[in-house]
């Protein structure tokens, strides 16, 4: 099937073969029901790609003001299902399919799964094969499963990580935890870890409930945990170095060759370069650049951005250091914990992505403000998928059964 990445230019494209993850799930006997759509190239096209979105994934007009009060919604506002794996998460939450696969570069599994009240697992980088998936960054991309239960999550992950012809599956069979007695858990304060106002318009009622429900969940987990303590984690401001953002800038600088390498694998494509994609969008502006979404400045910036190999290597090393050495690994070692939990509505995703480490979400509750789900995220060091799945099993055994969002 053609994989468009939400781009009209790739509507008629044809890959030469199915992606490796598709071949694995077909071999396992799974039936592919459908493919979800998304904003062009996971929202990488332009800076005005999203203003406000309903819980069902449809656009809403939520940009308005009253007097001096800014009521404009944000890209991760409380009316947004988030992205970029939005369609996949909403499809599972609405009951169209029991399982889905999404891709994540900086939170595209974690945040939309939270907004759909799902469990998900962002696997250690390169654990799940990436070939055949439209890339944003080979340095940070990973694919992962989304489901309504940890058991389903583990079953699908087993399929995704197992090469064709091999029967060595382990994650589901190793899920044995009934509670938190074997876990040394660190937690991040919901007061210190939340989205900035430029990503999420502050709503005092919602902020208060997220804090209250998160702290109540922490207290419940602490009752049976082997250890439970508040920890500190490096600030995402640490990504800034020499006037550059070491996570975002190297993505933009290497998007052109990364994307064009993918285009080169296609049996047929109307465009074969980033410049051709930009030109296609301009020539088909009525559909590709409609009013309100007529900006492709991020694509244009990526097409012209230059960065030497030396600077790229320096920024990558810095991003990895922030995510790993002075980030997640430092916290795990310093506080002697196995994993860390935090509000899912927080920027910890950037640290996890920069490190290339695994993380997982669990549904928690629903905002009285507008009914949208909120949740927790758990993360640990490389190769910690088995631990996270066991933690999710203990969580499911401890908390009320997951239910669909009211709007679904």
N, C-alpha and C positions, 0 to 999 in steps of 0.2 A: 504494500500500500504506500501511496505517496505520504510523506511526512512534511507538512508545510511549516511548522513552527508558527502558525498563525499568519504567515506571509502569503498574500495573493500571488506573488511572483513564483512561489513554489507549488501552487495548486496542481499543476500538471506534472510535477517532477516525479521521476521513477527511480527508486534505488535498485541496485543490481542484485541485492539479496536482503533478506530480513535481518534485522538487528539480532545480535547474539541472545539478548534477553528474550526476544520473541521466540526464537528457535527452542530455547530452554523451556519456556512455559508450554509451548505446543507439545513438545516431547513428553512433558509431565502429564499431558491429558487435559490441560486447561483449555477452555473455550474463550476466544477473544470476542467480546460483545461489541465493543466499539472503541473509538479514539476520541478523546476530548480535545477541544480547541482552546486556544489561548491568544492573548494579545501578541502582536508580532514580535517574534524572537524573545519571548518571555518578558516583554516590557522594555527591551533594550533599545527599541527604535527611537523614542523621543522622550523628552522630559515631561511632557503633558499627557503621558499615556493613560493615566487614570486619575479621576478626581474622586468619585464616590461610586460604590457598587453595593447592590442589595445582597442579602444572604443567599439568594438564588443565582447570583452571578450576573444579573442584568444591570445595566447602567442606570444610575439614578441622578437626578439633578439635585445635588446636595451642596452646591457652592452658592452661598448667599450670605448676606450680612444683615444685622439688625443694629442700628445705631453704631456704637463703637465696638460691639461684640462680634468677633469673627466666628461665624458658624460654618465656615467652609470645611468640608470633610478632608481627610488626608488619605494618602495612599494606603496606610494601615489603620485608618479610622474604624470606629465601631460599626459602621455600615458596610465595611469591606470584607469580602471573603478571603482577601489576600491572594497572592499568586506566587509562582506562576502555574502551579499544579492545581489550580482552582477547579477546573472542570472535572478532573479525576476525583477530587475529594468530595465535591458536591454530588457527583454521580453515585458514589458509594453511600454517602450519608442519606441520600434520597431513596436508596434502595434499587437503583438501576443495575447495580452489580455488587457482589460481595467483596471484591478486591480491586485494587488499582495500583498502577505503577506511576510514580512521578519522578521528576528530576529536581535536583537541588544544587544551587551554586552558593547562595547566601541566605537560605531560609525558605526556599520554595517548596519544601516538603513540610517543614515544621509549622510555619504560620498558617497556611491554608488548612492543614489537618486539624489544627487547634480550632479554627473558626467553623469547622464542620463536625466537631466533637468526635474525632477519630483518633485511633492509635496509628502512629507511623514510626518508621525507623530510618534515619539517615545513616547509611552504612559507612564504614571506614573507606576512604578514598581508594578506588581501584579494586575493591572486593567484588563489586558488581561490574561486569564488562560494559564499557561505554560505546563500543563501536556500533554505528548505525543510529546513534542518537545525535540530534543536532546540538552541537556544543556551544556553550558560552565561554567556558574556560576549562581546558584540560587539567589545569592546575587545581581546580576547586570543584568541578562538577562531580556529582555522584547520583545514581539512581537508587530508588528505594520503594518499598511496599507501603500501602495504606490499607487499613482494615478497621472493622468494628470491634475486634477483639485481639488480644496479644497472641492467642493460639493461631488465628488466621494469619497474623503478621509473620509469625515464625515459619509457618508452612510455606508462605509465598517467598520469604527470604531464602529458605532452604533451596527452593527451585531456582531462584535468581543467581545464587552463588555456586550452584553445582554444575560442572561442565556436562555437556551432553554425553550420554552413555555411562555416566557414573552414578552409583546409587548411594554415595556417601553423603547422607544428609544428617545434620546433627542438632540444629537449633531447636526444633520443636521437641525432640526427644529429651533434650537437656533442660527443659522448663519444668522445674520441680519445686520452686519456692512457693510456700503457702503464705508467708508473711515476711516481715523485714528483719527477722532475727539474725540473719547472716550478713546484713549490709551495714557498712560504716558509711554514713551519708552526710554530705555537706549540703548546706542550703544557702542561697543568696537572698538577701533582703528584698521584698517586693517594693520597699520604699526607694532603694538605691537602684534597682534594676527594672526599668520600664522604658517604653518607647518615648523618644523626644517629641516635643510638640509639633515639630515639622513633619513627623511621620504619623502622629495620632493626635488629633485635637483633644485637649483635656476636657473631660466631662467629670466633674467632681463626684457625682453619684456613682459612675462606673469605676472610677479610680478607687473610691472607698470600698466598693464591693470586691474588686480584684484583690486588694490588700487583705480584707477581712477573710475571704474564702481561701486565699493562699495560706495565710497564717493558720487557719483552722485545719487545713490539709496537713501542713507541717506538724501540727500538734498531734494529729492522728497517726501519722507515720512514726513520730518519735516514740509512741507508746510501745512499739515492739522492735524498733531498730536496735542493732548491736551498738551503734553510736550515732548520734545526731547532733550536729553542731553548725553554727553559722560560720561561713568562710568568706574570705575576700578573693576577688578575681581581678586581674588586670583590666583597666579601663580600655574601651575600644578606641579612646583617643591615642593610645600607644601606636596605632597603625600609622599615624602621621609621622613622616620623617623627611627632612630636607625639602619641605614644601610639597611633598607628594603623599598620597594615600596609598600605602603599600598593598592594600587589598584591591581597591577599585581600579587604580591607575594601570596596574599590569594586566588586568582583564581587558580594559579598553585598548591598551597598546598592542595586545596580541590577539584581539578578536578577529581582525582582518585575515591574517594567515590561518588562524584556527578554523574560521567559518569557510574560507575558500578551500581548505583541505577537505572539508566535508563535502562541499559542492563537487569537488573532483571525484568523489566516490560514486556519484549518481550516474545511473545509466543514461538518464535524460534530465535536463534542467533548462528552463528558459533563461536563467541567469547563472553565470559561472564565476562571478566576482562580486565583492561588496559594492564596488562602483556601479556595476550593472544593476544590482538590487536597488540602490538609491535612485538611479535613473528610471528604473521601472516604476517605482513608487511615484515619482514626479510625473511620468507619462500617464499613469492611471490614478491620478490624484483623487478623482471622484470617489473611488472605492478604497484606495490604499491610504489616502490622506484626507479623510472626511473632516468636516468642521469640528473643532474641539480636539482633534487627534491628528492635526496636520503638521506635526513637528517630528522630524527625524534627525534631530541634532546629535543624538548619541551615535547613530550610525555614521553621520558625516564626520563627527569628531574621531571615531575609530578609524575611518578611512584615511585620515590625514595625520593621525597621531604617530609620532616617531619616538623611539626609545632605544638606546643602545643596548647591546647584550649585557654590558657591564652594569648599567643601571637596572635593567630588568632582573639580573641575578641578585643584585644587592637588595632590591625591593622584595623579591620573593623570599630571600633569606630572612629579611626583617619580618615579613608577614608570618612566616613559619615560626620564627622565634617568639613573636607576640602570642600566637595561638598555642604554641607548645611549651617552649622552655620557660618563659616568664608568665605563661598563661595557665592552661589547663593542667599540664604535668606538674608545674610548680605548686599549684593549689592542692592537687591530690596528695602530693608528697608532704608538703608543709603541714597540712592539717590531718594527715593520716586517714584519708577517706577513700572509698572505692569509687564513688561517683558523686556528682553534684546535681541538685535539683534547683529549679528557678521558675519564675513565672514565664510562660511561653511567650507572652507579649513583652519581650525584652530583646536587647541586641546581642545576647549571648551567641546567637546564630552565627554572627560574623567571626567570633573567636573559634567556634567549632569548625566552620568552613575553612578558615585560614589554616587551621591545624590539620584538616583532613580527617577528623576524628568522628566517631559515631555519636548520635544523639537520638532521643525518642520522645514522643509526646504521649500524654494521657489526658483524657477529658476530665474536667473538674466540675464546672457548674455553668449557669446561664445568667447573663446580666439581666437584672430586673429592668434596667434602662431600656433595652430594646430586644432582649431575648437571645442575643448572639452568644455562642459558647465561648468559654475561657478554659484554659488548661495549664498544665505544667510541662516543663521539658526537663529531661535528665540527660546528662552527658558524662563521658569518661574518656579514657585514653584509647589509642589505636587497638583494634581487635577486641573491643569490649562489647560486641553485639550480644553474646550469650548472657553476660551479666545484666545488660539493659533489658533483655527479654524476660529474664527471671524477675527483675524489679517490676516490670509491667504486670507480670502474672500476680505478684504479691499485691500490687496496687489494685488490680481488678478484684481480687479476693477481699480487699479491705474496704473499698468504697462502693457506693450504690451503683447499680448496673447502668451502663451507658445508655442514653436514650437520644433519639434524633432531635435536632433543633426544632422548635415549635413551628417555624416557618416552612419546614419540610414535612 
